[in-house]
Amino acid sequence: MLWQTTQASNLKRQRVTNSDATKTTDNEQTTAQRAGFIRRLLAMVYDTLVATAVGMCAAMVVTVVMVVLLKNGVLDMSGFEQPADFIQQSTLYKGIIQVWVALWVIGFFLWFWRKGGQTLGMRAWRLRIYSTTDEPMTWRRLLLRLVFSLGGLGTLLVLFDIKNKQSLQDRVAGTEVLKLTKEMNDHKSW
């Protein structure tokens, strides 16, 4: 069943790209439907695996840099013999690592949403974020969307909103997640 309402047919859907936000074609508006919970969940599982890998790489880089700086005396180890022991006992250094990893994971989602409207998991499951307003998709709106996803819990609203299939983050940020056809998911058609 295609997703169509009077209000939705009047909205101009915009692709999530640069600030000029290129509009979708009429064909995309008539054939695309809002994504259901299961498809979103599967994309979230995929993205969680990728985000975990991004976080692990980011943690490895910052940890190696800290160990090198501690071993070479650039940073004081406060009497500890091994850098790993010092890092484990230091709230400051553990906090730096956690903030660094969080920034990379947040950056992963925001960058993919901004550049193509899809994360890797969304691309695999043929999902894409579109704007439901005439406003261009900005970093602020995407960050708002990320915050109100509540780590994926915001998507549970799709289970209760059977008619509109909108998650909490979509409602707050003025976006929607559409299920694409294979042709629409081809990056050459962007």
C-alpha positions in Angstrom: 0.0 0.0 0.0 1.5 3.3 -1.0 1.8 6.0 1.5 -0.4 8.9 0.5 -2.3 11.5 2.3 -3.6 14.9 1.3 -1.0 16.7 3.4 1.9 14.5 2.3 1.1 14.9 -1.4 1.4 18.6 -1.0 4.8 18.5 0.7 7.9 19.0 -1.3 10.3 16.2 -0.4 13.8 17.2 -0.6 16.8 15.0 -0.8 19.3 15.3 2.1 22.3 16.6 0.3 24.1 20.0 0.6 22.3 23.1 1.8 20.6 23.6 -1.6 18.7 20.3 -1.0 17.8 19.0 -4.4 14.2 18.0 -4.8 13.1 14.5 -5.6 11.4 13.6 -8.8 7.7 13.2 -9.1 8.3 9.5 -9.7 10.0 9.2 -6.3 7.1 11.0 -4.6 4.5 8.6 -6.1 6.4 5.3 -5.7 8.2 5.8 -2.4 6.5 4.8 0.8 7.5 5.4 4.4 9.6 2.7 5.8 8.2 0.3 8.4 9.7 -0.7 11.7 11.3 -4.0 10.7 13.2 -2.5 7.8 14.4 0.4 10.0 15.4 -2.0 12.7 17.5 -4.1 10.3 19.2 -1.0 9.0 19.9 0.1 12.6 21.5 -3.3 13.3 23.8 -2.9 10.3 24.6 0.7 11.2 25.3 -0.3 14.8 28.0 -2.7 13.6 29.5 -0.1 11.3 29.4 2.6 14.1 31.0 0.1 16.5 33.9 -0.4 14.0 34.2 3.3 13.6 34.3 3.8 17.4 36.9 1.0 17.8 39.2 2.5 15.2 38.8 6.0 16.8 39.6 4.6 20.2 42.6 2.7 18.9 44.0 5.9 17.3 43.6 8.1 20.3 44.9 5.4 22.7 48.0 4.8 20.5 48.7 8.6 20.5 48.3 8.8 24.3 50.6 5.8 24.8 53.3 7.3 22.6 53.0 10.6 24.3 53.2 9.0 27.8 56.1 6.7 26.8 58.1 9.6 25.4 57.6 11.8 28.5 55.4 14.4 26.7 52.7 13.6 29.2 53.4 12.8 32.8 52.5 9.3 34.0 52.2 10.3 37.6 54.4 7.5 38.9 52.7 4.6 37.0 55.1 2.3 35.1 52.8 1.4 32.2 50.8 3.9 30.1 47.8 1.5 30.1 47.7 1.5 33.9 47.8 5.3 34.0 45.1 5.6 31.4 42.9 3.1 33.2 43.2 5.1 36.5 42.9 8.6 34.9 39.3 9.9 34.7 40.6 12.7 32.4 42.2 10.4 29.8 39.3 7.9 29.8 37.0 10.9 29.3 39.0 12.2 26.4 38.9 8.7 24.8 35.1 8.5 25.3 34.4 12.0 23.9 36.7 11.3 20.9 34.9 8.0 20.1 31.5 9.7 20.6 32.4 12.5 18.2 33.5 10.0 15.6 30.3 7.9 15.9 28.1 11.1 15.8 30.1 12.3 12.8 29.5 9.0 11.1 25.8 9.4 11.2 25.7 13.1 10.5 28.1 12.9 7.6 26.3 10.1 5.8 22.9 11.7 6.3 24.1 15.0 5.1 26.0 13.8 2.0 23.5 11.2 0.7 20.6 10.9 3.0 21.6 7.4 3.9 24.0 5.6 6.2 25.5 2.3 5.0 22.8 0.3 6.7 20.1 2.5 5.2 21.6 2.0 1.8 21.7 -1.7 2.2 18.0 -1.8 3.2 17.1 0.8 0.6 16.0 3.6 3.0 16.6 7.3 2.7 15.9 10.4 4.8 13.9 13.2 3.1 12.8 16.5 4.4 9.0 17.0 5.0 9.4 20.8 4.9 10.6 23.3 2.4 13.6 24.1 4.7 17.0 22.8 3.6 18.4 19.9 5.6 21.0 21.6 7.9 23.5 20.1 10.3 21.4 21.4 13.1 18.3 19.5 11.9 20.3 16.4 11.5 21.9 16.7 14.9 18.4 17.2 16.3 17.3 14.1 14.5 20.2 12.1 16.0 19.6 13.4 19.6 15.9 12.5 19.4 16.5 9.1 18.0 17.4 8.3 21.7 19.8 5.6 20.6 17.2 4.0 18.5 14.3 4.1 21.0 12.7 6.9 19.0 12.0 4.5 16.2 9.7 2.5 18.5 7.1 5.2 17.8 6.7 3.7 14.3 5.1 0.6 15.9 2.3 2.8 17.4 2.0 5.3 14.5 0.7 2.8 11.9 -0.9 5.4 9.7 2.0 7.8 9.3 5.0 5.5 10.1 7.0 8.3 11.6 9.5 8.0 14.4 10.1 10.5 17.2 13.3 11.8 15.5 11.4 12.3 12.2 8.6 14.2 13.8 11.0 16.5 15.7 13.4 17.1 12.8 10.8 17.4 10.1 12.0 14.4 8.1 10.7 11.0 6.9 12.4 7.8 6.0 11.2 6.4 2.7 11.7 2.9 1.3 13.3 3.2 -2.1 13.1 1.0 -5.2 16.3 -0.6 -6.5 16.4 2.1 -9.2 16.0 4.9 -6.7 18.7 3.5 -4.5 21.2 3.5 -7.3 23.7 6.3 -6.4 23.8 7.4 -10.1 20.2 8.6 -9.8 21.0 11.0 -7.0 
